[in-house]
């Protein structure tokens, strides 16, 4: 399953990148994130691996993030592995004008086990969640001085 989401942020590109590129900001916009624990490498840098723990309602989830490409603002790509799910996310940031940035996120999911059976019925849910994270990042970025 593949899809792309996009949003415009009313902040200059350099400020958007500064906020996005700081792992300590993740919990300020990534709903449900309870912890971010580096496993190896320098967090946010290419090759780094981290454990992310989420609580989404009564559901708890852990995933391993691996940064595969770090060439901001053009590309920040990572893989996210959880039980039955492998996700690749490519984030790109493009200046629209001096005070506005286009944030594009391309997602690809691969499923195993029971997730392989139910995922085709959940594409809208996955896309909606991706867009929610972008919207939450937009709110965070636009409210930060």
C-alpha positions in Angstrom: 0.0 0.0 0.0 1.4 3.4 -1.0 0.0 6.9 -0.6 1.2 10.6 -0.4 0.0 13.3 2.0 0.8 17.0 1.8 0.3 20.0 3.9 1.4 23.7 3.9 3.0 25.1 7.0 3.0 28.9 7.6 6.6 29.0 8.6 9.9 29.5 6.7 11.7 26.4 5.5 14.7 26.9 7.9 12.4 27.1 10.9 10.4 24.0 9.8 13.6 22.0 9.4 15.0 23.2 12.7 11.8 21.9 14.5 11.4 18.7 12.5 15.1 17.8 12.9 15.1 17.8 16.7 14.2 14.4 18.1 13.3 16.0 21.5 10.3 17.7 19.7 8.7 14.4 18.7 6.4 14.2 21.7 5.2 17.7 21.1 3.4 16.7 17.9 3.4 12.9 17.5 0.2 11.9 19.3 0.5 8.9 21.5 4.4 8.8 21.6 5.4 7.9 25.1 9.1 7.4 24.7 11.9 7.7 22.1 15.0 5.6 23.0 18.1 5.6 20.9 19.4 2.1 20.1 22.4 2.9 18.0 23.9 5.8 16.1 23.2 9.4 16.6 19.4 10.1 16.8 18.1 11.7 13.6 21.2 10.9 11.6 21.5 8.4 8.8 21.9 4.9 10.1 20.5 5.7 13.6 18.1 3.2 15.1 15.6 4.1 17.8 12.8 2.4 19.7 9.5 4.4 19.7 6.7 3.4 22.2 3.2 4.6 21.6 -0.1 4.4 23.5 -3.1 5.0 21.3 -6.1 4.7 23.5 -5.9 1.3 25.1 -3.5 0.0 22.4 0.2 -0.1 23.1 2.7 -0.4 20.2 6.5 -0.4 19.8 8.4 0.2 16.6 11.9 0.4 15.5 12.9 3.5 13.5 15.9 3.4 11.2 16.9 6.6 9.4 17.9 5.6 5.8 18.3 8.9 4.1 19.1 12.3 5.7 19.4 15.0 3.2 17.2 17.8 4.6 15.2 19.7 3.4 15.0 17.5 0.2 14.6 14.2 1.9 14.4 12.5 5.3 13.5 8.9 5.0 13.1 6.2 7.6 11.8 2.7 8.0 9.4 1.8 10.8 9.0 -1.8 11.9 6.3 -3.1 14.2 4.5 -6.4 14.6 3.3 -7.4 11.2 4.0 -4.0 9.6 7.0 -2.5 7.7 6.6 1.1 6.8 8.9 3.4 4.7 8.2 7.2 5.0 9.9 9.8 2.9 9.5 13.3 4.1 10.3 16.3 1.8 10.1 20.0 2.5 9.9 22.6 -0.2 9.7 26.4 0.2 6.6 27.9 -1.3 7.6 31.5 -0.5 9.6 33.2 2.2 7.1 32.3 5.0 5.5 29.0 3.8 6.8 25.5 3.5 5.2 22.5 1.7 5.6 19.3 3.7 5.2 16.1 1.6 5.1 12.7 3.1 5.2 9.5 0.9 4.3 6.3 2.7 4.7 2.7 1.8 3.4 -0.1 3.9 4.2 -3.9 3.7 2.3 -6.3 5.9 2.7 -9.8 7.3 0.5 -12.3 9.1 -2.9 -11.1 10.1 -2.1 -7.5 9.1 -1.7 -8.7 5.5 -5.3 -9.8 5.6 -6.9 -6.7 7.2 -4.7 -3.9 5.8 -6.5 -3.5 2.5 -9.6 -2.5 4.4 -7.6 0.0 6.5 -5.9 2.2 3.9 -8.1 5.2 4.7 -7.2 4.8 8.4 -3.5 4.7 7.7 -3.6 7.7 5.4 -5.8 9.6 7.9 -3.2 9.0 10.7 -0.3 10.1 8.5 -2.2 13.4 7.7 -3.0 13.9 11.4 0.7 13.7 12.3 1.4 16.3 9.6 -1.4 18.5 10.8 -0.1 18.2 14.4 3.4 19.1 13.3 2.0 22.1 11.4 0.2 23.3 14.6 3.3 22.8 16.6 5.6 24.6 14.1 3.2 27.5 13.6 2.8 28.0 17.4 6.5 27.9 18.1 8.4 31.2 18.2 
